[in-house]
Amino acid sequence: MALSREEVEHIAALAHLSLSEAELDLYQEQLSDILDHAERLQAIDTEEIPPTATVLRLRTVLREDEVRDPLAREEALRNAPEALVQCFLVPPLR
């Protein structure tokens, strides 16, 4: 699927990108190639392939849970950049 130059300019505007003429030409070609490849992938018959979430063997990399004494508050706050009244002090969201 070949993208027109206007479509590439529109995509660049949506992404708030200022592109040079050379970049517009380059991205027009590259985006068209990507869409062509996606189109070819859509044409592959996958009817006989069961849906999968991953191709990797399922395994956990976490250790087994074990009951331990909780961390003392003073120890937990020791590395805090700032603390106030025995609590982590974090800057407000902006």
Secondary structure in CASP SS format (residue, H / E / C, confidence):
PFRMAT SS
TARGET T0000
AUTHOR 0000-0000-0000
METHOD secondary structure of the structure
MODEL  1
M C 1.00
A C 1.00
L C 1.00
S C 1.00
R H 1.00
E H 1.00
E H 1.00
V H 1.00
E H 1.00
H H 1.00
I H 1.00
A H 1.00
A H 1.00
L H 1.00
A C 1.00
H C 1.00
L C 1.00
S C 1.00
L C 1.00
S C 1.00
E H 1.00
A H 1.00
E H 1.00
L H 1.00
D H 1.00
L H 1.00
Y H 1.00
Q H 1.00
E H 1.00
Q H 1.00
L H 1.00
S H 1.00
D H 1.00
I H 1.00
L H 1.00
D H 1.00
H H 1.00
A H 1.00
E H 1.00
R H 1.00
L H 1.00
Q H 1.00
A C 1.00
I C 1.00
D C 1.00
T C 1.00
E C 1.00
E C 1.00
I C 1.00
P C 1.00
P C 1.00
T C 1.00
A C 1.00
T C 1.00
V C 1.00
L C 1.00
R C 1.00
L C 1.00
R C 1.00
T C 1.00
V C 1.00
L C 1.00
R C 1.00
E C 1.00
D C 1.00
E C 1.00
V C 1.00
R C 1.00
D C 1.00
P C 1.00
L C 1.00
A C 1.00
R H 1.00
E H 1.00
E H 1.00
A H 1.00
L H 1.00
R C 1.00
N C 1.00
A C 1.00
P C 1.00
E C 1.00
A E 1.00
L E 1.00
V C 1.00
Q C 1.00
C E 1.00
F E 1.00
L C 1.00
V C 1.00
P C 1.00
P C 1.00
L C 1.00
R C 1.00
END
